[in-house]
Amino acid sequence: MTFRQFSVVIVRLTALWCFFEAALEATSLVRYMLVLPYLLTSPRYGSPFQSDFYMLVIRAGIYVIAGFALIFNAEKLLSWLVKDAVQKQPPETSRLAPSSAEHA
């Protein structure tokens, strides 16, 4: 396994971590499911309970989107991250036997 392949695996494992975090956020939604009909029909907009619910949904959505972005764009992300770290090397000069002109 080359270092590039190893890096792609690590990035995709990070994507799986994002999905795990989204699942953890989704488990917090259970307490909101019982009062969801009241939240949506409530004339009071901006209640703390309602804003917590929406922020939780947004956080879970961001984790899912980040996970898919990491899975499908792992190689592009890696090439972007290391483009400045890999310096362009000057062309290598050949180290062959000295020419006959130097021995004359």
Backbone as numpy.savetxt, mean C-alpha at the origin, in Angstrom:
# Nx Ny Nz CAx CAy CAz Cx Cy Cz
14.70 -16.83 -5.40 13.85 -15.66 -5.40 14.75 -14.42 -5.40
14.53 -13.55 -6.33 15.33 -12.33 -6.41 14.82 -11.32 -5.40
15.61 -10.27 -5.20 15.22 -9.24 -4.26 13.96 -8.53 -4.73
13.81 -8.36 -6.02 12.62 -7.69 -6.55 11.36 -8.53 -6.26
11.44 -9.83 -6.48 10.30 -10.70 -6.19 9.98 -10.69 -4.70
11.02 -10.69 -3.88 10.83 -10.63 -2.42 10.13 -9.33 -2.04
10.53 -8.23 -2.67 9.91 -6.93 -2.38 8.44 -6.91 -2.78
8.12 -7.52 -3.91 6.72 -7.58 -4.35 5.90 -8.41 -3.37
6.47 -9.49 -2.87 5.76 -10.31 -1.87 5.50 -9.50 -0.60
6.48 -8.73 -0.16 6.31 -7.92 1.04 5.23 -6.86 0.84
5.20 -6.22 -0.33 4.17 -5.22 -0.60 2.80 -5.87 -0.63
2.70 -7.05 -1.20 1.40 -7.73 -1.24 0.97 -8.22 0.15
1.94 -8.57 0.99 1.60 -8.89 2.38 1.09 -7.66 3.12
1.64 -6.52 2.78 1.14 -5.27 3.34 -0.31 -5.03 2.91
-0.63 -5.40 1.68 -2.01 -5.29 1.20 -2.93 -6.20 2.01
-2.47 -7.40 2.31 -3.28 -8.29 3.15 -3.49 -7.70 4.54
-2.48 -7.02 5.06 -2.61 -6.34 6.34 -3.70 -5.26 6.26
-3.75 -4.55 5.13 -4.80 -3.54 4.95 -6.19 -4.18 4.98
-6.34 -5.34 4.35 -7.63 -6.04 4.38 -7.97 -6.49 5.80
-6.97 -6.93 6.54 -7.19 -7.33 7.93 -7.65 -6.14 8.76
-7.03 -4.99 8.57 -7.44 -3.78 9.29 -8.87 -3.38 8.92
-9.23 -3.54 7.64 -10.60 -3.23 7.21 -11.59 -4.17 7.90
-11.21 -5.43 8.04 -12.09 -6.39 8.73 -12.24 -6.01 10.20
-11.16 -5.55 10.82 -11.26 -5.11 12.22 -12.17 -3.89 12.35
-12.07 -2.97 11.41 -12.97 -1.81 11.43 -14.42 -2.25 11.23
-14.62 -3.23 10.37 -15.98 -3.71 10.11 -16.59 -4.37 11.34
-15.78 -4.99 12.18 -16.33 -5.58 13.40 -16.83 -4.51 14.36
-16.29 -3.32 14.25 -16.79 -2.23 15.10 -18.13 -1.71 14.62
-18.51 -2.03 13.40 -19.78 -1.56 12.85 -20.99 -2.28 13.46
-20.76 -3.40 14.14 -21.87 -4.18 14.68 -22.69 -3.35 15.67
-22.03 -2.56 16.48 -22.78 -1.77 17.48 -23.63 -0.70 16.83
-23.31 -0.32 15.59 -24.11 0.69 14.89 -25.29 0.07 14.13
-25.25 -1.21 13.86 -26.29 -1.84 13.05 -27.66 -1.81 13.73
-27.70 -1.87 15.04 -28.98 -1.86 15.74 -29.67 -0.50 15.67
-28.89 0.56 15.63 -29.48 1.90 15.63 -29.40 2.57 14.26
-28.97 1.84 13.24 -28.81 2.42 11.91 -30.12 3.00 11.35
-31.25 2.33 11.48 -32.49 2.95 10.97 -32.80 4.29 11.65
-32.48 4.41 12.93 -32.73 5.66 13.64 -31.74 6.75 13.22
-30.52 6.32 12.89 -29.51 7.30 12.45 -29.90 7.93 11.11
-30.42 7.10 10.21 -30.71 7.59 8.87 -31.98 8.43 8.83
-32.90 8.21 9.76 -34.14 8.99 9.77 -34.13 10.11 10.80
-33.05 10.26 11.50 -32.98 11.27 12.55 -32.95 12.67 11.93
-33.78 13.58 12.48 -33.74 14.95 11.95 -32.50 15.71 12.38
-31.82 15.21 13.41 -30.60 15.89 13.88 -29.42 15.40 13.04
-28.89 16.31 12.29 -27.70 15.96 11.51 -26.47 16.36 12.31
-25.46 15.57 12.19 -24.21 15.89 12.86 -24.11 15.40 14.28
-24.92 14.42 14.65 -24.77 13.88 16.00 -23.44 13.12 16.07
-22.83 13.08 17.24 -21.53 12.40 17.36 -21.61 10.92 16.97
-22.70 10.29 17.31 -22.87 8.88 16.97 -22.89 8.68 15.46
-23.58 9.58 14.77 -23.69 9.49 13.31 -22.34 9.77 12.65
-21.61 10.76 13.13 -20.32 11.07 12.53 -19.31 9.95 12.80
-19.39 9.31 13.98 -18.52 8.16 14.25 -18.79 7.03 13.26
-20.07 6.80 12.99 -20.44 5.75 12.06 -19.86 6.02 10.66
-20.03 7.24 10.18 -19.53 7.56 8.84 -18.01 7.51 8.78
-17.34 7.96 9.82 -15.87 7.90 9.83 -15.38 6.46 9.84
-16.09 5.59 10.53 -15.72 4.19 10.57 -15.87 3.55 9.19
-16.95 3.87 8.50 -17.16 3.35 7.15 -16.09 3.89 6.20
-15.75 5.16 6.34 -14.72 5.75 5.47 -13.36 5.11 5.73
-13.01 4.91 7.00 -11.73 4.26 7.32 -11.66 2.86 6.74
-12.72 2.08 6.89 -12.73 0.73 6.34 -12.61 0.77 4.82
-13.29 1.71 4.19 -13.20 1.85 2.73 -11.81 2.22 2.27
-11.15 3.10 3.01 -9.79 3.49 2.64 -8.84 2.31 2.76
-9.00 1.50 3.80 -8.15 0.31 3.94 -8.35 -0.66 2.77
-9.61 -0.86 2.36 -9.88 -1.77 1.24 -9.29 -1.22 -0.06
-9.48 0.07 -0.30 -8.93 0.67 -1.52 -7.41 0.60 -1.52
-6.78 0.88 -0.38 -5.32 0.79 -0.29 -4.84 -0.64 -0.53
-5.57 -1.61 -0.01 -5.19 -3.01 -0.23 -5.22 -3.38 -1.69
-6.30 -3.02 -2.38 -6.37 -3.33 -3.81 -5.32 -2.57 -4.60
-5.07 -1.32 -4.23 -4.04 -0.54 -4.93 -2.67 -1.17 -4.75
-2.38 -1.66 -3.56 -1.08 -2.29 -3.33 -0.96 -3.61 -4.08
-2.02 -4.38 -4.15 -1.94 -5.66 -4.85 -1.73 -5.45 -6.35
-2.51 -4.54 -6.94 -2.45 -4.40 -8.39 -1.31 -3.51 -8.87
-0.73 -2.68 -8.01 0.33 -1.76 -8.43 1.62 -1.97 -7.66
1.88 -3.17 -7.21 3.07 -3.44 -6.38 4.36 -3.14 -7.14
4.46 -3.59 -8.37 5.71 -3.39 -9.11 5.92 -1.92 -9.47
4.86 -1.22 -9.83 4.98 0.22 -10.12 5.41 0.98 -8.88
4.83 0.60 -7.74 5.18 1.26 -6.49 6.64 1.03 -6.15
7.11 -0.19 -6.31 8.51 -0.48 -6.00 9.46 0.26 -6.93
9.15 0.30 -8.22 10.04 1.01 -9.13 10.05 2.50 -8.82
8.92 3.05 -8.36 8.88 4.46 -7.99 9.67 4.71 -6.70
9.60 3.77 -5.75 10.30 3.96 -4.48 11.81 3.87 -4.62
12.29 3.01 -5.50 13.74 2.80 -5.59 14.38 3.52 -6.76
13.64 4.35 -7.46 14.24 4.99 -8.64 15.38 5.92 -8.26
15.31 6.59 -7.12 16.40 7.45 -6.70 17.46 6.70 -5.90
17.10 5.57 -5.33 18.06 4.81 -4.54 19.08 4.09 -5.40
18.66 3.70 -6.59 19.57 3.01 -7.50 20.24 4.07 -8.37
21.49 4.28 -8.12 22.22 5.29 -8.88 22.64 4.71 -10.22
22.68 5.57 -11.20 23.13 5.12 -12.51 24.64 4.96 -12.47
25.08 3.78 -12.79 26.51 3.48 -12.78 27.13 3.88 -14.11
28.34 4.42 -14.07 29.01 4.70 -15.35 29.32 3.40 -16.06
29.45 3.45 -17.39 29.75 2.21 -18.10 31.07 1.63 -17.59
31.05 0.34 -17.43 32.21 -0.35 -16.88 33.30 -0.45 -17.94
34.51 -0.06 -17.56 35.62 -0.18 -18.49 36.15 -1.60 -18.45
36.52 -2.08 -19.61 37.01 -3.47 -19.66 38.41 -3.53 -19.08
38.64 -4.55 -18.31 39.95 -4.74 -17.67 40.65 -5.92 -18.32
40.83 -5.81 -19.60 41.53 -6.85 -20.33 43.03 -6.65 -20.18
43.75 -7.55 -20.75 45.22 -7.47 -20.72 45.66 -6.16 -21.36
46.70 -5.56 -20.85 47.18 -4.30 -21.42 47.55 -4.48 -22.90
47.37 -3.42 -23.64 47.65 -3.51 -25.07 49.15 -3.63 -25.31
49.50 -4.06 -26.47 50.90 -4.28 -26.81 51.65 -2.97 -26.92
50.96 -1.84 -27.06 51.63 -0.56 -27.17 52.27 -0.16 -25.84
51.74 -0.61 -24.74 52.31 -0.26 -23.46 53.58 -1.02 -23.19
53.79 -2.21 -23.77 54.95 -3.03 -23.53 56.10 -2.67 -24.47
55.87 -1.92 -25.44 56.92 -1.64 -26.42 57.88 -0.60 -25.97
